[in-house]
Structures are given as C-alpha cells and as structure tokens.
Amino acid sequence: MTRYTRDMLGYGPNRPDPQWPGGAKIAVQFVLNYEEGGENNVLHGDAGSEAFLSDIIGAQPWVGQRHWNMESIYEYGARAGFWRLHELFTGANVPVTIYGVATALARSPVQVEAMKDAGWEIASHGLKWVEHKDMPEAEERAQIAEAIRLHTEVVGEPPRGWYTGRCSMNTVPLTAETGQFAYISDTYDDDLPYWAQVGGRDQLIIPYTLEANDMRFAGAPGYVTGEHFYQYLKDAFDTLYAEGQAGRAAMMSIGLHCRLIGRPGKIAGLKRFLDYIAGFDGVWTPTRLDIAEHWAKVHPPVAKERPSQMDRERFVAKFGAIYEHSPWIAERAFDLELGPSHDCAAGIANALARMFRSASAEERLGVLNAHPDLAGKLAAAKRLTAESTSEQASAGLDALTDEERARFTELNAAYTAKHGFPFIIAVRDHDKAGILAAFDRRIANDTDTEFAEACRQVERIARLRLEDML
C-alpha cells in the first residue's frame, strides 16, 4: 500500500456547526505561554544559552555560557510581564489557558498560585522550553512523562491539555499515547477542533496559532507596535465574526508570551483588542479545556470506515461496482497514493476516475459497453444492477408509457448502431424529458465526441453512486 498520511482536506466544504454555548458566533481563546525559567540555560543542564523569541534580534546560543542579556529578558516576563497580563485579564474577566513549561512553573510558585486563584487552565508546555526535533523518541517519551509528573506536583493536578511548540514528528503520537489529554494543540491546521486517530485512539486536536501570536514581535515579518498587533487581531476577529453570523462559526486562538506582550508598548494593543470584542454580542472567551469539553460533548468522535485504511480485498469489495461491472478500476485505484483526503466521495471518485482516464481506449470502451440501455430489455427483465435499477427509477424510466418505451427502444438501437456503445447519461441529473432531449441531441454527434461525452457521464454516475455510499 502506498499511503499519504497528511490530511489535506479536514472538514473541507462541510465545516460543522460548533454550537458554541449561548449560540456564540465565535470562540476567542487566549493562550499565555509561561516559559520563563524553562528555556535553554547552562544552569538547567543545557549546552548553551537561549536564542529564541526575545527582543535580541538575531540572537545566537552562547555555547557553554550564560547569556546575561537573554536571561534578563526572560526574567522580565516572569517579574513584570506576567503581572501586567494577570491584571489585564482578571480585570476584563476573561480566562486564559496557560501553556506552562513544567520546570518554569516549578521556579515560579507565586505566579502559579495567581494562575490558580484566577481560575485559569494550566496546560502542559512540556518539561523544558527546548527544541525536540532531533530528540530520540525514547528520550522525548521520558520527558513527557516527567513533565506530567512535575506539573502535577507543582500545580496540584495533572494537565488536561498539551502543547510542546518546538516539537518533533513524534510529539503528537507520544502525547496521545499517554491517554492523559483532553486535547493536544501541536498543530496549526484548522479553525476548529477535530478528532484524529492517533495510535488507535481518538484524540481531540485543538489547533493553535503562530500568526495571531505576539511571537511576531520577535521575528520578521512581524509586529512593530501594539497597534499593528491590535489591527491584525481585529481583522481576524471581524472576518471570523462575520462568518459566524453567516452560520459558519469558528475559533480564534491568540498566542501570548509574558516577556513579549507584557511590555508596556505592546500590551496596549492587546488591551485595545479586549475592549473591542467586549462591544460584541455572541463572543465566547473560553479556556482551551472549555472548548475540549464542549467539543467532546457536542461533537464526539464517530467511528467510520476509512477507504485509505482498507486492505485491498475490502477496498475492491466496497468500490468494485461503482464503475459498472468493472472492478479492475478499483483494483488499480487501491495502488494509488491514497490518504485522508480520499476518505470521502469526492476523494474516491477522483481516484477511480484517474484509473478510468488512464486506461486504454479499448478498456474504456469495455466500461461503456458494460452499461445497460436506458429502459431496455435488461430493465424490463429486472436484470440490472441494484445501482442501475435505482438510477433509472429516479428518472421515472421504470414507469414508461408504451409510446415512451417504444421511443427509447428506437433511440437505443439507432445510437448503438452508429457509435458502437450504448447511450450513457447520469439520469439522476435529468428528468425523463431531459433525457429524451439529450438523446435526440447527442445521437447526431460524431463517435469521438460521443465517446468523450459517454466517459464523462460514466464518471458522473460514479460520483453520484459514491455520494450515496459515503
């Protein structure tokens, strides 16, 4: 099997109604990353100093040395920025989710107490604020376990949410396998939560953000003033709120860092945004755990058979009859690079159509000739496939007058005699009169034109059949 594991479809055009509490048109969720004291530092046993997400432009790690300037910038986040943000959010009565690095939380007991007193969710942000991309799987698994243990010890209860941030390809499966988390947020791929099959279990994913995020004060292209940040957040909110009014409600995640947005000139933009959204009805400002619990209740995981995960025998049994009496198309389609994007009617229709289109002219002619005449002898003898029987009945071809039946018989014979294959049309797209009109119009075409049209109609019939099935 050749399978592509990335999901390039998600909800696609069928975005579910999140049914936010109170009929809210948008969920605006604030995350405050607490990393100060968990960053790279030789005091923490790391090889060198931190170089990520600070106001030191172009910072590089100092190998084997402490970086006094970098340390003091991180310390500002704990000493001043956190308290400025604490005052802002408690004053606005807006809860936040803390992404807490376990070692950072352990070094900040007073801040942890303030988080708890405010009723904020404290999710896990890993054991240390370091890169995981090259970390061996066993080491990362051990660090996840230690992060949970230390977090529970420091906070008083285990974390229900997880976000590593500087993650590896193993992070999501490793965190999911613990069975510990109501949600994981190490993705940026949607505006709504979704369920993922990870290690044989259903894991809720609540995507995070790197763009509605104050980290862009520390990178290029990025925000320079608080007003820039405010304007971006406002534009995102206005777009999503309008979508919510149109019945397509979604979620807006906003990422914050104590040492960045906690600076006076930057926090002004965040305060302006909080004031702005307070002027709207239908705005829900939950924690991420609130979202997870709501989603699990309103949109629990649904077990379903996924075509991309079927074995060959099941795949062919399921889709072998989609193209009339031509299971070889499904046989070939199974060997394509199928993935989650094919686990729907449009996806399988495309896979089957590719094999039909790439087949020889002789093979495609065989598919055309496998189709029955419209309202012909097979229909009268009730020897059509179940699919063809249903399709012809949908257009009333099973209830013709004697005159209509004679007309169809005449047209079928003339068309087949001229072109060498039966007249094919996706009858569900037409009524009886429309089918007869198409018959009259198309019979005059040359055979090459009709061959191409018949092939298009075969693909359309297959698409409609898959819509019924999936």
C-alpha positions in Angstrom: 0.0 0.0 0.0 1.2 3.5 -0.9 -0.4 5.8 1.6 0.0 9.6 2.2 -0.5 10.3 5.9 -1.0 14.1 5.7 -4.7 15.3 5.8 -5.1 18.0 3.1 -8.9 18.1 3.4 -10.0 18.4 7.0 -13.6 19.4 7.1 -13.5 20.7 3.6 -16.7 22.4 2.5 -18.7 20.7 5.2 -17.5 22.6 8.3 -19.6 21.5 11.2 -21.6 23.9 13.4 -19.6 24.1 16.6 -22.8 25.0 18.5 -20.8 27.2 20.9 -22.5 27.9 24.2 -25.2 30.5 24.1 -25.3 30.5 20.3 -22.0 32.4 20.2 -20.8 33.4 16.8 -17.1 33.0 17.7 -14.9 31.5 20.3 -12.0 33.8 21.1 -9.3 31.9 23.1 -6.3 33.4 24.7 -3.1 31.4 25.5 -0.4 32.8 27.7 2.8 30.8 27.3 4.8 30.6 30.6 8.3 29.6 29.6 10.5 31.9 31.7 12.8 29.7 33.8 12.4 26.7 31.4 14.4 28.0 28.5 17.9 26.8 27.4 20.4 27.7 30.1 23.6 26.1 31.3 22.0 26.4 34.8 19.3 24.0 33.6 21.9 21.5 32.3 21.7 22.7 28.6 24.6 23.1 26.3 24.2 26.8 26.0 22.0 29.9 26.3 18.6 30.5 24.7 18.3 32.2 21.3 14.6 32.0 20.6 11.7 34.5 21.0 13.3 37.6 22.6 13.9 41.2 21.7 17.5 40.4 20.9 17.4 40.4 17.1 19.5 37.7 15.5 20.5 36.1 18.9 22.7 33.1 18.8 23.2 30.5 21.5 26.3 31.0 23.7 27.6 27.5 23.9 28.8 26.6 27.4 28.0 30.2 28.7 25.2 32.1 30.3 23.8 34.9 28.3 23.1 37.6 30.8 21.0 39.8 28.5 18.9 36.9 27.3 18.3 35.7 30.8 17.2 39.1 31.9 14.7 39.4 29.1 13.1 36.1 30.1 13.2 37.2 33.7 11.2 40.4 32.7 8.4 38.1 31.6 8.2 36.5 35.0 8.9 39.5 37.1 6.8 42.2 35.3 5.1 41.0 32.1 3.1 38.2 33.8 1.7 40.5 36.4 0.7 43.1 33.9 -1.1 40.4 31.9 -2.7 39.0 35.0 -4.1 42.4 35.9 -5.4 42.9 32.4 -7.2 39.5 32.0 -8.6 39.3 35.6 -9.8 42.9 35.2 -11.6 42.0 32.0 -13.0 38.8 33.5 -11.5 36.8 30.6 -10.0 33.5 31.4 -6.8 32.3 29.7 -5.1 29.0 29.2 -1.5 28.9 30.5 0.9 26.8 28.4 3.2 26.1 31.3 6.6 24.6 30.9 6.9 22.3 33.9 10.3 23.4 35.0 9.3 27.1 34.6 6.2 26.6 36.7 8.4 24.9 39.4 10.6 28.0 39.5 7.6 30.4 39.8 5.4 29.3 42.7 3.9 32.7 43.3 2.8 33.0 39.7 1.3 29.5 39.8 -0.7 30.5 42.8 -2.0 33.6 41.0 -3.0 31.5 37.9 -4.9 29.1 40.1 -6.6 31.9 42.1 -7.7 33.4 38.8 -9.3 30.1 37.8 -7.1 29.8 34.7 -6.4 26.5 33.0 -2.8 25.4 33.3 -2.0 23.1 30.4 1.4 21.5 29.9 4.0 23.1 27.6 6.5 20.3 28.1 9.3 19.7 30.6 11.7 22.3 29.2 11.4 25.1 26.6 13.9 23.5 24.2 13.9 22.0 20.7 12.6 18.5 20.3 13.1 17.9 16.5 16.3 15.8 17.0 15.4 14.2 20.3 15.3 10.4 20.3 11.8 9.0 20.7 12.6 7.3 23.9 14.0 10.5 25.4 11.0 12.5 24.4 8.6 10.0 25.8 10.5 10.1 29.1 10.4 13.9 29.1 6.7 13.9 28.5 6.2 11.6 31.5 8.4 13.7 33.7 6.6 16.9 32.5 3.3 15.3 33.6 4.7 14.2 36.9 6.4 17.6 37.7 3.3 19.6 36.6 1.1 17.5 38.8 3.4 18.0 41.8 3.7 21.8 41.3 0.2 22.6 40.2 -1.7 20.1 42.3 -3.4 18.3 39.5 -2.3 16.8 36.2 -2.5 18.8 32.9 -5.5 18.1 30.7 -4.0 19.9 27.6 -0.7 19.7 25.9 1.4 21.9 23.6 5.1 21.4 23.0 5.6 24.1 20.4 9.2 23.3 19.5 8.1 19.7 18.7 9.2 16.7 16.8 7.4 14.4 14.3 6.9 12.1 17.3 5.3 14.6 19.7 1.6 14.2 18.9 1.7 10.4 18.9 3.8 10.3 22.1 1.5 12.6 23.9 -1.7 10.9 22.6 -0.4 7.5 23.7 -0.5 8.6 27.3 -4.3 8.8 27.2 -3.8 11.8 29.6 -5.0 14.7 27.5 -8.4 16.1 26.7 -6.7 17.9 23.8 -3.4 18.3 22.1 -2.5 21.6 20.3 0.7 20.9 18.4 -1.0 21.7 15.0 -1.9 24.9 13.2 -4.1 23.4 10.5 -7.7 24.5 11.2 -10.1 27.0 12.7 -12.0 24.3 14.6 -11.1 21.3 16.8 -11.1 17.9 15.2 -10.7 14.3 16.1 -7.6 12.4 14.9 -6.9 8.7 15.0 -3.6 8.5 16.8 -2.2 5.2 17.8 -5.6 3.5 17.5 -7.4 6.0 19.7 -9.5 9.1 19.1 -7.5 12.2 20.2 -9.0 15.7 20.1 -6.8 18.2 18.4 -7.4 21.9 19.1 -5.2 23.8 16.6 -3.1 26.7 17.8 -1.7 29.8 16.0 1.6 31.2 15.0 0.2 34.3 13.3 -2.3 35.8 15.8 0.6 35.5 18.1 2.9 38.0 19.8 5.9 36.0 18.8 5.9 38.1 15.6 7.2 41.0 17.7 10.4 39.0 17.8 10.7 38.0 14.2 10.3 39.2 10.6 8.0 39.9 9.1 6.4 40.9 12.3 4.6 43.5 14.5 6.5 46.6 15.5 3.9 48.4 17.6 1.0 47.4 19.7 -1.3 49.0 17.1 0.0 46.5 14.5 -0.9 43.6 16.7 -4.3 45.1 17.5 -5.1 45.7 13.9 -4.3 42.1 12.9 -6.3 40.7 15.7 -9.2 43.0 14.9 -9.2 42.0 11.2 -9.1 38.3 12.1 -11.9 38.7 14.6 -14.1 40.7 12.1 -13.7 38.0 9.5 -14.5 35.1 11.8 -17.4 37.0 13.4 -18.9 37.7 10.0 -18.5 34.0 9.1 -20.2 33.1 12.4 -23.1 35.4 11.6 -23.4 33.6 8.3 -23.7 30.2 10.1 -20.0 29.2 9.9 -18.8 29.8 13.4 -15.2 29.0 14.3 -12.5 29.6 16.8 -9.9 32.3 17.1 -6.7 31.4 19.0 -4.4 34.1 20.3 -0.9 33.3 21.5 0.9 35.5 24.0 4.2 35.5 25.9 4.9 37.2 29.2 8.3 38.7 28.0 6.8 40.0 24.7 3.3 41.2 25.0 4.0 42.0 28.7 5.9 45.1 27.7 4.0 48.4 28.1 4.1 49.4 24.4 2.9 46.0 23.2 0.2 45.3 25.7 -1.6 48.5 24.7 -2.7 46.7 21.5 -3.9 43.7 23.4 -5.9 45.9 25.8 -7.5 47.7 22.8 -8.5 44.3 21.3 -10.1 43.2 24.6 -12.1 46.4 24.7 -13.1 46.0 21.1 -14.5 42.5 21.4 -16.3 43.4 24.6 -18.6 45.5 22.4 -20.0 42.5 20.5 -22.7 40.0 21.4 -22.2 36.3 20.9 -18.5 36.2 21.8 -17.4 33.3 23.9 -14.0 33.6 25.6 -13.3 30.1 27.0 -10.2 28.2 28.1 -9.0 25.5 25.7 -10.2 22.9 28.2 -13.6 24.5 28.0 -13.5 24.1 24.2 -12.3 20.5 24.5 -15.1 19.5 26.9 -17.7 21.3 24.8 -16.5 19.6 21.6 -16.4 16.1 23.2 -20.0 16.6 24.3 -21.5 18.1 21.2 -19.2 16.5 18.5 -18.0 13.2 20.0 -15.8 11.0 17.7 -17.7 8.9 15.2 -16.3 5.5 14.2 -16.3 5.2 10.4 -14.6 3.1 7.8 -11.8 4.9 6.0 -11.1 3.9 2.4 -7.4 4.9 2.7 -7.1 2.4 5.6 -8.9 -0.6 3.9 -7.0 -3.6 2.7 -7.2 -4.5 -1.0 -10.0 -7.1 -0.6 -12.2 -4.7 1.3 -11.5 -1.8 -1.0 -12.4 -3.7 -4.1 -15.5 -5.2 -2.5 -16.6 -1.7 -1.5 -15.9 0.1 -4.7 -15.6 -2.5 -7.4 -19.2 -2.0 -8.6 -19.0 1.8 -8.8 -18.0 1.6 -12.4 -20.5 -0.8 -14.0 -19.2 -4.4 -14.0 -15.6 -3.1 -13.9 -13.9 -4.0 -10.6 -10.4 -3.6 -12.2 -10.8 0.1 -11.8 -11.0 -0.2 -8.0 -8.1 -2.7 -8.1 -5.8 -0.2 -9.8 -7.0 2.7 -7.6 -6.1 0.8 -4.5 -2.4 1.2 -5.5 -2.5 4.9 -5.8 -1.1 7.2 -3.1 -4.3 7.4 -1.1 -4.7 9.3 2.1 -7.2 11.0 4.4 -8.2 13.4 1.6 -9.6 10.3 -0.2 -11.8 9.2 2.6 -14.9 10.9 1.1 -17.0 10.6 -2.0 -15.0 13.2 -3.9 -11.7 11.6 -3.0 -12.6 8.1 -4.0 -14.3 9.4 -7.2 -11.1 11.1 -8.2 -9.0 8.0 -7.5 -11.3 5.8 -9.6 -11.6 8.4 -12.3 -7.8 8.6 -12.6 -7.7 4.9 -13.3 -10.5 5.1 -15.8 -8.9 8.1 -17.6 -5.5 6.4 -17.8 -6.9 3.1 -19.1 -6.6 2.2 -22.8 -9.3 3.2 -25.2 -10.3 -0.4 -25.5 -10.6 -0.8 -21.7 -12.8 2.4 -21.5 -14.9 1.1 -24.4 -15.4 -2.1 -22.3 -16.7 0.0 -19.4 -19.1 1.9 -21.7 -20.4 -1.4 -23.1 -20.9 -2.7 -19.6 -23.7 -0.1 -19.1 -27.2 -1.2 -19.9 -29.6 0.5 -22.4 -31.9 3.0 -20.8 -35.3 1.4 -20.2 -34.1 -1.5 -22.3 -34.6 -5.3 -22.1 -32.4 -5.8 -19.0 -34.5 -3.3 -17.1 -37.7 -5.0 -18.3 -36.3 -8.3 -17.2 -35.2 -6.8 -13.8 -31.7 -7.9 -14.5 -30.0 -4.5 -13.9 -27.5 -4.0 -11.1 -29.1 -2.5 -7.9 -27.4 0.8 -8.7 -28.7 1.0 -12.3 -32.2 0.0 -11.2 -32.3 2.8 -8.6 -30.9 5.3 -11.0 -33.3 4.6 -13.8 -36.2 4.6 -11.4 -35.2 8.0 -10.1 -35.9 9.5 -13.5 -39.1 7.5 -13.9 -37.7 5.1 -16.5 -39.3 2.2 -14.8 -42.8 3.6 -15.4 -42.9 4.5 -19.1 -45.9 4.5 -21.3 -45.9 2.1 -24.3 -45.2 5.1 -26.5 -42.3 6.3 -24.4 -40.8 2.8 -24.2 -41.0 2.4 -28.0 -39.2 5.7 -28.4 -36.4 4.7 -26.0 -36.1 1.3 -27.8 -35.8 3.1 -31.2 -33.2 5.6 -29.9 -31.1 3.0 -28.1 -30.9 0.9 -31.3 -30.0 3.8 -33.5 -27.4 5.2 -31.1 -25.7 1.9 -30.5 -25.7 1.1 -34.2 -24.0 4.4 -35.0 -21.4 4.6 -32.2 -20.8 1.1 -31.0 -21.7 1.6 -27.4 -24.9 2.4 -25.5 -26.2 5.8 -24.8 -25.0 6.8 -21.3 -26.2 9.7 -19.2 -26.3 10.4 -15.5 -30.0 10.0 -15.2 -30.2 11.5 -11.7 -29.2 14.9 -13.2 -32.3 14.8 -15.5 -36.0 14.1 -15.8 -37.5 11.9 -18.4 -38.0 14.8 -20.9 -34.4 16.0 -20.4 -33.0 12.5 -21.1 -35.0 12.2 -24.3 -33.9 15.7 -25.4 -30.2 14.7 -24.7 -30.8 11.5 -26.7 -32.1 13.4 -29.7 -29.3 16.0 -29.5 -26.3 13.6 -29.0 -27.2 10.9 -31.5 -26.1 13.3 -34.2 -22.6 13.8 -32.8 -19.6 12.0 -34.3 -18.4 9.0 -32.4 -15.2 10.6 -31.0 -17.3 13.3 -29.5 -19.8 10.8 -28.1 -17.0 8.6 -26.7 -15.6 11.5 -24.7 -19.1 12.5 -23.5 -20.0 9.0 -22.6 -16.8 8.7 -20.5 -17.7 12.0 -18.7 -21.2 10.6 -18.0 -19.7 7.4 -16.6 -17.5 9.5 -14.2 -20.6 11.5 -13.2 -22.6 8.3 -12.5 -19.7 7.0 -10.4 -19.6 10.3 -8.4 -23.3 10.1 -7.6 -23.1 6.5 -6.6 -20.2 7.3 -4.2 -22.2 10.2 -2.7 -24.9 7.7 -1.8 -22.4 5.2 -0.4 -20.2 7.6 1.6 
